[in-house]
Amino acid sequence: MCLAIPGKIVEIIDAENFIAKVEVGGVRRGVNIGMLDDVQIGDWVLVHVGFAMSKIDEKQAAETLRTLQELGAYQEEFDQFKTTID
């Protein structure tokens, strides 16, 4: 299964190339934020295959994480996030 997983932007690595460091479950990876307007450190985004697909608020992030865990899909998505090349 391949779903989007919520992550928090913790650093803008390369603004010119739209790369931000996003944290998911304590793991940080570079993610392309080029599809979104006006993202900042502290924003929550849904990450899918290395791209931030949409901006969400913290409440939506928590609800999405809870739903993924209830569906048993969180660990698979988290494992994929952990193994993506930074």
C-alpha positions as CSV (number, residue, x, y, z in Angstrom):
1,M,0.0,0.0,0.0
2,C,1.3,3.5,-0.7
3,L,-0.3,6.3,1.2
4,A,0.7,9.8,2.1
5,I,2.1,10.2,5.6
6,P,2.0,13.4,7.7
7,G,5.3,15.1,8.5
8,K,6.4,18.3,10.0
9,I,8.8,20.7,8.1
10,V,11.8,21.2,10.4
11,E,14.2,22.9,8.0
12,I,14.3,24.4,4.5
13,I,17.5,22.8,3.0
14,D,17.5,24.3,-0.5
15,A,14.8,27.0,-1.2
16,E,15.9,27.3,-4.8
17,N,15.3,23.7,-5.5
18,F,12.3,23.4,-3.1
19,I,13.8,20.9,-0.7
20,A,12.9,20.8,3.0
21,K,13.8,18.5,5.8
22,V,10.6,16.8,7.1
23,E,10.3,14.8,10.3
24,V,8.1,11.7,10.6
25,G,8.2,9.7,13.8
26,G,11.6,11.1,14.7
27,V,13.1,10.3,11.3
28,R,14.1,13.3,9.1
29,R,14.3,13.2,5.3
30,G,14.6,15.6,2.4
31,V,11.3,16.2,0.7
32,N,10.4,18.2,-2.4
33,I,8.0,21.0,-1.4
34,G,7.7,22.5,-4.9
35,M,4.1,21.6,-5.4
36,L,3.0,23.8,-2.4
37,D,2.9,27.6,-1.9
38,D,4.1,29.3,1.2
39,V,5.4,26.5,3.3
40,Q,7.4,27.3,6.4
41,I,9.3,25.6,9.2
42,G,6.7,24.1,11.6
43,D,4.1,23.4,8.8
44,W,2.6,20.0,8.5
45,V,2.4,18.3,5.1
46,L,1.3,15.0,3.6
47,V,4.3,13.3,2.1
48,H,4.0,10.8,-0.7
49,V,7.1,9.3,-2.5
50,G,9.3,12.1,-1.5
51,F,6.9,15.0,-2.4
52,A,4.9,17.2,-0.1
53,M,1.4,16.8,-1.7
54,S,-0.6,19.1,0.5
55,K,-0.4,21.3,3.6
56,I,-2.5,20.3,6.6
57,D,-2.9,21.5,10.2
58,E,-1.6,19.8,13.2
59,K,-5.0,18.4,14.1
60,Q,-5.4,16.8,10.7
61,A,-1.9,15.4,11.0
62,A,-2.8,13.7,14.3
63,E,-6.1,12.4,12.9
64,T,-4.3,11.0,9.8
65,L,-1.6,9.3,11.9
66,R,-4.3,7.8,14.2
67,T,-6.3,6.5,11.1
68,L,-3.2,5.0,9.5
69,Q,-2.3,3.2,12.8
70,E,-5.9,1.9,13.1
71,L,-5.7,0.6,9.5
72,G,-2.4,-1.0,10.3
73,A,-0.8,1.0,7.5
74,Y,1.3,3.3,9.5
75,Q,4.3,1.0,10.0
76,E,4.5,0.2,6.3
77,E,4.4,3.9,5.3
78,F,6.9,4.9,8.1
79,D,9.3,2.1,7.0
80,Q,9.2,3.4,3.4
81,F,9.8,7.0,4.7
82,K,12.8,5.7,6.8
83,T,14.4,4.0,3.8
84,T,14.0,6.8,1.3
85,I,17.3,8.3,0.2
86,D,18.0,11.7,1.9
